[in-house]
């Protein structure tokens, strides 16, 4: 192990940072500094050499996320560069679901994408998360209430201080309940719920010893900066109205039955009704004895169906936001929060539909389509070649690819270890060139397991409207291979 001695002076230098910037744990700070300070053309090769020497996978994932936390402002008005943090958990999920020979590809994509966004941030004005103000921190016994009051009043300084104390003193379940609640509160930024879900899930992988800077970043991101007072008041009104609606749900609402007819009933409202209508219909069905499985079936189906109506970033985020809200619902231990998350997920989809109609200049007209009316199309290939045929059509005719995938799936859903999932994920690794490729595909592949079998084939078929098909490899693939092979 004597060769490691040569690394010590380098890593000590890398560990130096501004006293005004947030510091990470001594174990991870040097690697974060390496990622921050190494030029983009050299970084992949430098990290590749360290991986060859035994640098752990988890350390690389941790350092990428923390580098984004410290260097990229987590707000949409900064140009959505913060996708460099949002993509890390999706890249990790994709890595873990892949064969060993593919596992570094999504992680090295996240590494390179951070350098891209870091350069953009510096061009627009360098931003760094500062050190916590120790003198402003509330006590452990008051941190929860201080956080609630700060978030309710958009108090940026108070929220930062309370989040710091919570990270140091509160349990993971209490923290998750608070952040999931405020992540789902408004339609101001679609990414709020996505950022909360991805960050809290990533903490379970990299370790809660890294919670403090991540929770501070979340609190900063969730503070409202909506300049449209009228729209802010409207979405706040929907949130408050859903609190009242949630209280009218049956006490035994989680025990309700599965009913595809009820799923279709809610789908009809989601396609045409307002945000208030969508929540009210959800309550009505729940009071009639319909269980959450059938209600979430409708929400998941509608989210991906929207891509058939308009293939654009609004519909894309309808899928990823619904996925994040579902995860928050699954993780929450509070009955009131679970009711609210379910109802606001329904309201969100109606608001997304409104946004699609406002986005026609960029994304084209909205064509209302019913996913259940999608007809299967025959495949011309046989056996294993059918997956390749579908993915080839994804590149040229997505609607045809969806119909062929529906035929390929047949009346029963595909097992998650089928050749299609492996090949579709490989296309993301080899052809993907932006963070939504990872965020979308991992949301869909994970939620496919949560939806009822009766709806899975159509849900998966619609997903091809944002999956990657065949075509040239991303240039990043060759660089990753070279970096890891030495």
N, C-alpha and C positions, 0 to 999 in steps of 0.2 A: 504493500500500500504506500510505499515511499513516494510514488509519483504525485500523490495528493499534496505533498508539501509545497510543490510549485504553485498550487492554486491559492494558498493562503493569502499572499499579499494582494492578489487580484480581488478576492472576495472581500477582504477588509476595506479596500478602496470602494468597492461597489456598495458597501453598507453605509457609507456616508450620505447623509441627506440633510436638507435644510432643517434647522431646528423649528421652523414655523410650519413644516409639513407633517402630516400624520405619519407616524412610524408604525411598522408592523413588527411581528415577533422577530427576535434575533435570528431564528432558524430560517425564516423565509425572506427577510429584508434583502440579503445580498442577491438572491435570484431575481427579486422584483427590480432591483437596481440594474442588474444586467439587462433585463428586458427593456427597461426604460431608456437606458443610455446607449445600448448598442445600435448602430445604424441598421436600417431595415435590410439592406442586401447581405449583411453579415450575420444577422441574428439567428436565422434558422440554422445555419451551419454551426454557430457557436453552441446553441442549445443541443443540436444533434450530437456534437462531440461529448457534451456532458451526459446526455442520455446513454451514449455508448459506454461511458465510465460508470454508469450506475445511478444517474440522477433519477429519482422516483417519479413515476407518472403523476402521482397526486401532487407533488411539489410543483410540477410544471402547470397543472391546472390551477392550483391555488395562486401561483404568482401571476399568471395572465389576468385572472379576475381582479386581484388586488392592484395590479398596475393600472387597469382601466378605472378602478375605483378612485385611485389617487390622481389620475391625470386627465380624465375626461368628465366634463360637466354633465351631470345626469338629468338634463332637461331638454325637451324637444326644441326649444328656441335656440339651442346651441347647435342645431343642425343634425340631430339624430345620430351623432357620432357615438352615443352611448350604447349603440348596438354591440360595440366591442365587449361590453360587460354582459349584455343580455344573451349573447350567443354562446357564452362559455358553458352553461349548464346543458344546453342543447347539444353542443359538440361532445360533451362528456357522455350524455345519454347515447348518442350515436356511436361513440367509441365502444362503450360497454356492450352494446347490442351487436357488435360486429366481430368477425373472425380476427384472430390476433394480427394477421398481416395487414389489416386495414386500420388498426386502432389509433395509430399516431396521426393519420391523415386529418381527421377533424380537429385534433388538438393543435396541429401545426397551422391549420387554416386560421384558427382563433388567434394564434400567436402572430401571424402575419397581419391579420386584420387589425389587431391592436395597433401595430406600427402605422398602418394607414390612417387610422382615426387619430392617433397621437399627432401625426404631422398636420392633419387638418385642424385640430384643436390649437396647435401652436401658430398656425397661419392666422387664425381668427382671434388669437389672444390666449396666451398660456393660462391654464387654470390648474390649481392644485388644491386638493382637500387639505385644509389646515389642521393643526393639532387641536385636540379638544381643549376647551377652556375649563380647567379644573375648578376654578373658583365659582363657576356658574352652575355646577352640577347639583341637581336636587338629591335629597337623601333617597335611600333605597325604598323606604316606606312611602315616599311621595312621588316616586318616579312614574308610576302608572298614571295617576291622575294628572301629573304635570304634562305627560305626553298627550293625553286626551285633550286637555285644555289648549295646548299649543297647536295641535293639529286642527282642532275646531276653529281656532282663531287665526290660522295661517301664520303662526309665530315661528319663524325660521330658527331664531336663536334658541328659543325655548324647546323646540322639537329636537334640535341637535343635542342639547344638554340632557334632556330626558332620555333620548335614545342611547346616549353614552352610559348613563346609569343603569338603564335596563339591560344593556349588553353585559355589564359587569356583575349584576346582582339577580336578575330574573331568570326563570326557567324558560326553556325553549318553547313549551306549549303556550305560556302566557305571552311571550313575545310574538309567536306566530299568530295568535288570536287577534292581537292589536294591529299588526301590520296587514294581515289579510283583510281586516275590516276597512282600513283606510285605503288599501290598494284597490278595493272594489267600490269606493264611495261615489266617484263621479265619472262622467264621460269626458272630462277635461283632456285627459291624455290616455289613449288606448293602452299605452305601455305600462301604466301603473300596476295593474294586476299581474301583468306578465313579469315585470321586474321583481315584484315581491315573491311570486311563486318560484321563479328561477333562482333567486338569491337564497331563499330559505332552504330550498332543496339542495342547492350546492353546499350550503353549510353542513348539511348532513354527510356530505362526502369529504370535504376538506377539513372539517372540524370546527366546533363552535368557539375555539380559542381565537378564531378570526372574526367573530361576530361584530365586535365594536365598530370597525371602519365600515363594514357592510351595512349595518343598521343605521349608522349616521348618514351614509349615502342614500339609503332608502328614504329616511325622514326628509332629507333635503329634496329628493325627487318628488315626494308626495305633496309637498306644500303647494297650494294652488297659486298659479300665476295667470289665470284666465282673464284676458282683457275684456272679454265679452260678458258684461255684467248680466245681460238678459239671459244668455245661454247658461251661465253659471247658476242663476236663480232657478232656471227650469230644471236642470239636472239635480240640484239640491232638493227641489220639490218632489221629484220622482223618488229620490232616496228616502225622504221623510214619509212620503205616501206609502212606500213599500214597507216601512216599519209598521205602519198601522195595518196594512194588509197581512203582513206576516203574523201578527197577533191573532188573526181570525182563522188561521189554519188549524186543522184538527190536532189535538194533543198527541194522537198516535199516528201522525202523518207519515213517519218513516216506514210504517207497517203496511202501507197501501199495496194494492195489487198491480201486477204488470198487465197493461192493456194497450195493444197497438192502435186500437180505435181512438183512445184518448191521446196517444202520440200524434195521430193525424189531426185531431181536433185542435191541439195546441199549435201544430205546424200551420194550420190555416190562419190562425190569429197572428202568428209571427210573420206571415207573408204580407198581411194587409193592415193589421192593427197598430195602434200607437204603443209607446213604451208602457203607458198605464194599462192599456188593454191587455198587453202580453202578461203583465204581472197579475192582473185580475183574473185572467183565464187560468193561470197556473194555480192560483188560490182556489178557484172554483173546482178544478179537477181534483185537487188535493182533498177538498172537503167532500168530494164525491167518492173518496176512497181510492184514488189513483196514487200509486207509490212513486217515490222520487226516480226510480229507474226509468219509468216510461216518460217522465217529464224531462229528464236529462237526455233521453233518446231524441226527443223532439229538438232540444237545444243544439245537440251535436249535429244532427242531420241538417237542421236549418243553417247552421254556421257554414258547413262545407257546401251546401246547396247554393249559397250566395255567390260562390265562385263561378257557377254556371250562369248566373244572372249578369255578372260583370266581373271579369278577371282583372282585378286591380288591388291596390294596397289596402283599400277599405275592407273588402271582402276577406283578404288574407288575414287581416288583424281580427276580423270577426271570429275566425277559426282559432287563432292563437290566444286571444283574450278569453274565449269560451273555455278553452282547454285550461288556462290558468285559473279561472274561476271554479271549474270543476275540481281541480286539485285542491284549491283552498277549501271547498266544500267537503272534500274527502278527509282533509287533515283537521278541520275544525272540530273541537270537542264541545262547543257551545251551541245549544239548540237554537237560540235566537239568531246567532250569526249564520248558522246553516240555512235557516229560513230566508234570511236577508240575501245571502249569496245566491240562492236559487232564484229568488224573484228578480234580483237585479241582473242576473244573467239573461233572463227573459227580456227585461227592459233594454239591456244593452243591444240585443239583436235588432230590436225595432229601431233604436237610435243609429245603429250601423246602416240599416236599410235607408234611413233618411240621408245619411252621409253619402251613400252611394249615388243617390240622385243629385247631390250637390257636386259630385266628382265627375260628371259626364264629360267635361272638356278634356280631362286627362285620361280617363279610363274608358270612355265610350258609353253608349246608352245602356240602361238597365233593362234586361229582358227577363221578366218573371218566368221561372221554370220550376216545375214540380219534379223532384228527383225520382219519385216513384213512377213517373211516366217515361223514364229513360228506358229505351228498348235495347236488349242485348244485340251485339253484332257478331257474326261468325268470324272465326279466325281461319286464316289460310294455312298456317303452320301446324305442325304436330308436335306433341310431347314437349320437351324442354325448350324448343325453339319458340313456343308461344309467348313466353315472357319477353324474349327479345323483340318479337313482333309488336307487342303492346308498347314497350318502351321506345321503339322506333317511331310509332305513331304519336307518342307524346311530343316528339320534336316537330311533327308536321301537322297533326290533326288531333287535337286533344279530345274533342267530342267523340271521335271514332275510337280513340284509345280508351275512353271511359266506357263506351259500349262494349268493346272487346274484353275489357277487364271484368265487366259484369257477366259476360258469357263465360269467361275463364273461371270466375269464382263459383258460378253455378248457384243453385238454390241454397246451399249451405255455405257458411263463411270459410275463408281460407285459414288454416292454422298459421299462427304468427311465425313459425319457423319455415314457412314455405319459401320456395325459390323466388317468388315475386318480391317479398319483403327484402331478402338479401340483395337481389339485383337492384331494386329501387334505391336502397340505401347506398349501394356501391356507386350508382349514378350521381348521387349527391356528393360523395367524396371526390369522384373523378371529374365531374363537370361543374359542380357548384362554384359560384364565384361571389355570392353575397350572403349575409347572415340569415336572411329569411329562408333560404334553402334549408338550412339546418333547423331553424325554429319551427317552421311549418311542418316539415316531414316528421320530426320527432313528436310534435303535438298530435298529428294524425295517427302515427303508428302506435303511440301509447293509448290514445283514446279509443282506438279500434277495439282494444281489449275491454274497455268499459261499457261500450254500447251493446245493446241486446243483439243476440245472433241474427234475429230477423231483419235487422237494419244494417248489418255490417257490410254486406257486399255493395250496397248502394253508397254507403258512406265512403268506402275505399275507392269505388269507381270515380266519385266526384273529386277525390284528392289529386287525380292526375292533372287537374287544371293548374297545379303549382309544383308538381314534382318535376324532376329533370329527366329528359330522355337521352337517347344516344347522341353522339356528336364528339367533337374534339375534346381532349382532356384539358383541364385548367393547367396553365403553366406552373402553378404552384405544386402540382403533383410531382413533376420531375425534380423540383427543388427539394421537396420533402424526402423523396427517395435518396437523392444524393446526400442530403444532410445526415440521414440515418445510416447510410452505408459507408460513409467516410470517404 
